[in-house]
Amino acid sequence: MTFKTNNLRKLFFLAVFCFFEGHFFYAQSFFKSDGGIIYTDNSGAAFIYDAGAKIILPPSDSFFINAGYTGLTSDVNYIEVTTHNVFFGLGNEAENQGFSFSGLFGKAEDELRIRPGSVRIILKNLKYNFLSFDFYKTFSQDFGLSSEAFFGSANTGQSNLYIMNGRFEIPYYGGCNINFTLPQNFDLQLFYAGGALASHNEKSVKLGDGNLSLFDIKSGKAFTFGTTLEQAFYGGLGFTYAGGEVLIKTTSNSQNTILYPFSFLYVDANATLYFANLFLDYKIKYGNFNFCVQTDFRFNCRSYINYYYKYTMKKSLIFSGENDSDRDSLVFSNCDFIWKFYACADYTIPQIQTKLYMKKEFLLPVISDKTKKLFGMQSENSRIDNSSNFDELIKTVLLSGLYIGFKIEF
């Protein structure tokens, strides 16, 4: 199969299509609302909208509850979906310590259609949930700790999974995020997440399973300076490991359709990715105005995919009955890297206790010619050989990842 480079990049923007922020440690009750464009091009756009409120309950002035709604809709030509999500939370916050418990429950309206290149995946009745527990404590002026533990699951009804039909599910996933504040404005952040994958047919016969894992470590130092202008610069280094494996085994008996081409199909694949990371942030505050810029560079160190497959086609009037097998390794070039850009600006109107803000983020995978050739990707030169393609590219860059919103404290 052939994947165009622009389709691959679009999937990076929509890889996480449900957004939830579990940290609600703010000093006052508030209502906030924001929305924006996750991604747009000439085929359509993906939008997200979020609204939520937090209320501090008297007489403690520290115990709070929060709730809200997040919606997403996408009609771009490679992914079509509409999701509805509700979230809630409760917790207690004090000057030097606090905790919160949060949850999100969501579902996709009708079907989730994923169509990168020639691949066709249709997930029906997609439902998912997410739960998290957050805790923070300041031990001294130079040392503090904040942490989050989370877990969840997802499942679908009978769906079309490209090379087979069945129910797809994530029986469980979970992880933790731990941040240490250290002396001399240093910090250390540790993140781990892992989960399982599974698929069954309508008779609960297992068709495949797999697992995914991710580990990330980051450490850096902040430099603060300025008098009238309060400014801060942050620089950090990090390392990321990601891995996963998938095993699929189907037969004509496990697929209840005469159009299924295989009498036997076996696929065993695994992937490993190592990235070295560089983080550069800058923040400035002047009166009621705040501005920040964050850049993340993730450089590929060693990433590869190993796979083995064998199959036998049905012998009939429409299928040839052939059989084949192959084993190979696909190694990404060390010149590949991912660049993430994030900028935000906000202005507070103290008379009405309202904050107006705008955010812009962009994720750009930079892929070498060696990797493009390895995966049969098209060259980017064909995208900018005329003015219409160039105008589309400018529109995509300027509008994708653009969000606006407001927060009212009371």
C-alpha positions in Angstrom: 0.0 0.0 0.0 1.1 3.6 -0.6 0.8 6.4 1.8 1.1 10.0 0.6 3.3 12.2 2.9 0.6 14.8 3.3 -1.9 12.1 4.5 0.6 10.8 7.0 1.2 14.3 8.4 -2.6 14.9 8.6 -2.9 11.8 10.8 -0.4 13.3 13.3 -2.8 16.2 13.8 -5.7 13.9 14.5 -4.0 11.1 16.4 -5.5 12.2 19.7 -9.0 13.3 18.8 -10.4 13.6 22.3 -8.9 16.3 24.6 -9.3 16.4 28.3 -7.4 18.4 30.9 -7.4 16.9 34.3 -5.6 19.5 36.3 -8.0 22.0 37.8 -5.8 23.6 40.6 -7.0 27.2 40.4 -7.6 29.7 43.2 -11.1 30.7 42.2 -14.4 29.4 40.8 -14.6 29.9 37.0 -16.4 29.2 33.8 -14.4 28.7 30.6 -15.1 28.0 27.0 -12.9 27.6 24.0 -12.9 26.1 20.6 -10.7 25.9 17.5 -9.6 24.1 14.4 -7.5 21.0 14.9 -6.8 20.7 11.2 -8.1 22.0 7.9 -7.4 21.6 4.2 -9.4 21.8 0.9 -11.3 18.6 1.8 -12.7 19.8 5.1 -11.8 20.6 8.6 -11.8 19.1 12.1 -13.2 21.3 14.9 -13.1 20.9 18.7 -15.2 22.7 21.3 -14.8 22.7 25.1 -16.9 24.3 27.9 -16.5 23.7 31.6 -17.0 25.2 35.0 -15.4 24.8 38.5 -17.1 25.8 41.7 -15.4 26.1 45.1 -17.7 24.9 47.8 -18.1 26.8 51.0 -17.2 26.9 53.9 -13.9 25.2 53.2 -12.7 27.5 50.3 -10.6 24.5 49.2 -13.0 21.7 48.1 -14.2 22.0 44.5 -16.2 20.3 41.8 -16.0 20.8 38.1 -17.8 19.5 35.0 -18.0 20.2 31.3 -18.5 19.0 27.8 -16.1 18.5 24.9 -17.2 17.9 21.3 -15.3 17.1 18.1 -16.3 16.8 14.5 -14.2 16.1 11.5 -15.1 15.8 7.8 -11.7 15.8 6.2 -11.3 13.1 3.5 -9.1 10.7 5.5 -11.0 10.7 8.9 -14.7 11.4 9.5 -16.1 11.4 13.0 -18.2 13.3 15.5 -17.7 12.7 19.2 -19.5 13.8 22.4 -17.8 13.8 25.7 -18.7 14.8 29.3 -16.2 15.2 32.1 -16.4 15.7 35.8 -14.0 16.2 38.7 -13.7 16.9 42.4 -10.9 17.7 44.7 -9.3 19.7 47.4 -6.7 22.4 47.0 -4.7 24.2 49.6 -1.7 26.4 49.6 0.9 23.7 49.6 -0.9 20.6 48.6 -4.0 19.3 46.8 -5.6 16.5 44.9 -8.3 15.9 42.3 -10.2 13.0 40.8 -11.4 13.4 37.2 -13.3 11.3 34.7 -14.4 11.5 31.0 -17.0 9.4 29.2 -17.4 9.7 25.5 -18.7 8.1 22.3 -18.6 8.6 18.6 -21.8 9.5 16.8 -22.5 6.9 14.1 -19.2 5.7 12.7 -15.5 6.6 12.8 -14.1 6.3 9.3 -10.3 6.2 8.9 -9.0 6.3 5.3 -5.3 7.0 4.9 -4.2 6.1 1.4 -5.8 2.8 0.3 -6.6 1.7 3.9 -10.3 1.6 4.9 -11.2 1.2 8.6 -14.8 1.8 9.8 -15.4 1.6 13.6 -19.0 1.4 14.7 -20.5 2.3 18.1 -17.1 3.5 19.5 -17.2 4.2 23.3 -14.4 5.1 25.6 -13.7 6.4 29.1 -10.8 8.0 31.0 -10.2 8.3 34.8 -7.4 10.1 36.5 -6.2 11.0 40.0 -3.9 14.1 40.5 -1.9 15.1 43.5 0.6 17.9 44.2 2.6 18.9 47.3 5.1 21.6 47.9 7.7 20.5 50.5 9.8 23.6 50.5 10.6 26.6 48.4 13.0 24.6 46.3 11.3 21.2 46.2 7.8 20.1 45.0 6.0 17.2 43.5 3.0 16.8 41.2 1.7 13.5 39.9 -1.1 12.0 37.9 -2.2 8.4 37.6 -4.7 7.5 34.9 -6.5 4.5 33.3 -9.3 3.8 30.9 -10.7 1.6 28.1 -12.4 1.7 24.7 -14.5 -0.6 22.6 -16.6 -0.8 19.4 -19.4 -2.8 17.9 -18.9 -5.0 14.8 -16.5 -3.1 12.5 -14.5 -3.2 9.3 -10.8 -3.4 10.3 -9.4 -3.3 6.8 -8.1 -6.9 6.5 -10.9 -8.4 8.7 -14.2 -7.7 10.3 -14.6 -7.8 14.1 -15.0 -5.8 17.3 -12.0 -3.7 18.2 -11.3 -2.9 21.8 -8.7 -1.5 24.2 -9.4 -3.6 27.3 -7.3 -1.3 29.4 -4.7 1.4 29.3 -3.0 3.3 32.1 0.0 5.2 33.2 1.4 7.9 35.4 3.0 11.3 35.1 5.4 12.5 37.8 7.0 16.0 37.9 9.6 17.1 40.4 10.5 20.8 41.1 14.1 20.9 42.2 16.5 23.5 43.6 18.0 26.2 41.2 14.9 26.1 39.0 15.7 22.6 37.7 12.9 20.1 37.1 12.5 16.4 36.3 9.5 14.8 34.5 8.7 11.1 34.1 5.9 9.7 32.0 4.8 6.1 31.3 1.7 4.8 29.5 0.8 1.3 28.4 -2.2 -0.6 27.1 -3.6 -3.7 25.4 -5.4 -4.2 22.1 -7.8 -6.9 21.1 -10.2 -7.9 18.4 -13.0 -10.6 18.4 -15.7 -11.6 15.9 -19.4 -11.6 16.6 -19.0 -15.1 18.2 -16.3 -13.8 20.6 -13.6 -15.8 18.7 -10.2 -13.9 19.1 -8.9 -12.5 15.8 -5.9 -10.6 17.1 -4.3 -8.9 20.1 -1.4 -6.6 20.9 0.1 -4.1 23.3 1.6 -0.6 23.3 3.9 1.2 25.7 5.5 4.6 26.0 8.1 6.0 28.3 9.3 9.6 28.4 11.9 11.4 30.6 12.6 15.1 30.6 14.8 17.5 32.6 15.6 21.1 32.3 16.2 24.5 33.9 14.3 27.7 34.0 16.0 31.1 33.9 13.9 34.1 35.1 14.9 37.8 34.6 13.4 41.2 34.1 12.0 44.1 36.1 9.1 45.8 34.3 8.9 42.8 32.0 8.8 39.4 33.8 10.5 37.0 31.5 11.5 33.3 31.8 13.4 31.0 29.5 13.4 27.2 29.8 15.7 24.7 28.2 15.5 20.9 28.6 16.6 17.6 27.2 14.7 14.3 27.1 14.4 10.8 25.8 11.3 8.9 24.5 10.8 5.2 23.9 7.7 3.8 22.3 7.0 0.2 21.4 4.2 -2.1 20.4 3.3 -5.4 18.8 0.3 -6.9 17.0 -0.6 -10.5 16.2 -3.5 -11.3 13.9 -4.7 -14.8 13.0 -7.9 -15.2 10.9 -9.5 -17.9 8.8 -12.5 -18.0 6.5 -14.5 -19.7 9.3 -13.9 -16.7 11.6 -15.1 -14.2 9.0 -18.9 -14.4 8.3 -18.8 -13.1 4.7 -18.3 -14.8 1.4 -16.3 -11.8 0.1 -13.5 -12.3 2.6 -10.5 -13.3 0.4 -8.4 -15.3 2.8 -8.9 -18.9 3.9 -5.9 -18.3 6.3 -4.1 -15.1 7.3 -1.3 -14.7 9.9 0.4 -11.4 10.7 3.0 -10.8 13.4 4.5 -7.2 13.6 6.3 -5.1 16.2 7.7 -1.6 16.2 10.3 0.2 18.4 11.0 3.9 18.4 13.7 5.9 20.2 13.8 9.7 20.2 16.2 12.2 21.7 14.4 15.4 22.6 15.2 19.1 22.9 12.8 21.6 24.6 13.0 25.4 24.4 10.4 27.7 26.0 10.0 31.4 26.4 7.5 33.3 28.5 6.9 37.0 29.1 4.5 38.9 31.3 3.7 42.6 31.2 0.9 43.8 33.4 -2.2 41.9 32.5 -0.7 40.4 29.3 1.0 37.1 29.0 2.7 35.5 26.0 4.6 32.2 25.6 6.3 30.1 22.9 7.2 26.5 23.3 9.1 24.3 20.8 9.8 20.6 21.0 12.2 18.8 18.7 12.2 15.0 18.8 15.0 13.4 16.8 14.9 9.8 15.7 17.7 7.8 17.1 16.7 4.3 16.2 13.3 3.3 15.0 12.2 0.2 13.1 9.3 -2.0 12.2 9.6 -5.8 12.0 6.9 -7.9 10.3 6.1 -11.4 9.2 3.0 -12.5 7.3 1.7 -15.5 5.5 -1.6 -16.1 3.8 -3.6 -18.5 1.6 -6.3 -17.1 -0.6 -9.6 -18.8 -1.1 -9.9 -20.9 -4.3 -13.1 -19.8 -6.1 -14.3 -18.0 -9.2 -13.3 -14.6 -7.8 -10.2 -15.6 -5.7 -7.0 -17.2 -7.0 -6.1 -19.6 -4.2 -2.5 -18.3 -4.1 -0.4 -18.3 -1.0 2.5 -16.1 0.0 4.7 -15.1 3.0 7.3 -12.4 3.7 9.5 -11.3 6.5 11.3 -7.9 6.6 12.5 -5.0 8.7 11.8 -1.3 7.9 14.3 1.1 9.4 13.6 4.8 9.7 16.4 7.2 8.7 18.2 9.0 11.6 17.5 12.3 9.7 13.8 12.1 10.6 12.5 14.3 13.4 9.2 15.8 14.7 8.8 19.5 15.4 6.0 20.7 17.7 5.3 24.4 18.0 3.0 26.0 20.5 2.3 29.7 21.2 -0.3 31.2 23.6 -1.3 34.8 24.5 -3.8 36.0 27.1 -5.1 39.2 28.5 -6.9 39.6 31.8 -9.6 42.3 32.3 -9.5 42.7 36.1 -12.7 44.9 36.3 -14.8 41.9 35.2 -12.4 39.1 36.2 -12.3 37.8 32.6 -9.3 36.3 30.7 -9.3 36.2 26.9 -6.8 33.8 25.3 -5.6 32.5 22.0 -3.5 29.4 21.3 -1.7 28.1 18.2 0.0 24.8 17.9 1.5 22.9 15.0 3.0 19.4 14.7 5.3 18.8 11.7 7.0 15.5 11.0 10.1 16.1 8.9 10.7 12.9 6.9 13.9 12.2 4.9 14.0 11.1 1.3 15.3 7.7 2.5 12.2 7.1 4.7 9.9 8.4 2.0 11.4 5.9 -0.5 11.2 3.1 2.0 7.5 3.6 2.6 6.6 4.6 -1.0 5.7 8.1 0.0 5.2 10.9 -2.6 7.6 13.8 -2.8 6.5 17.1 -1.3 7.5 18.9 -4.6 4.2 17.8 -6.2 2.3 19.8 -3.5 3.8 23.2 -4.2 4.2 23.1 -8.0 1.3 25.5 -8.6 -0.3 28.4 -6.8 -3.5 26.6 -5.7 -1.5 24.0 -3.9 0.7 26.7 -2.3 -2.4 28.6 -1.2 -3.9 25.5 0.4 -0.6 24.9 2.2 -0.6 28.4 3.6 -4.2 28.1 4.7 -3.4 24.8 6.5 -0.4 26.2 8.3 -2.2 29.4 9.5 -5.5 27.9 10.6 -4.7 24.4 11.8 -4.2 24.3 15.6 -5.7 27.7 16.2 -7.9 28.1 19.3 -9.6 31.0 21.1 -11.5 31.1 24.4 -12.3 33.0 27.6 -12.4 32.3 31.3 -14.6 34.2 33.8 -13.7 33.9 37.5 -16.2 34.5 40.2 
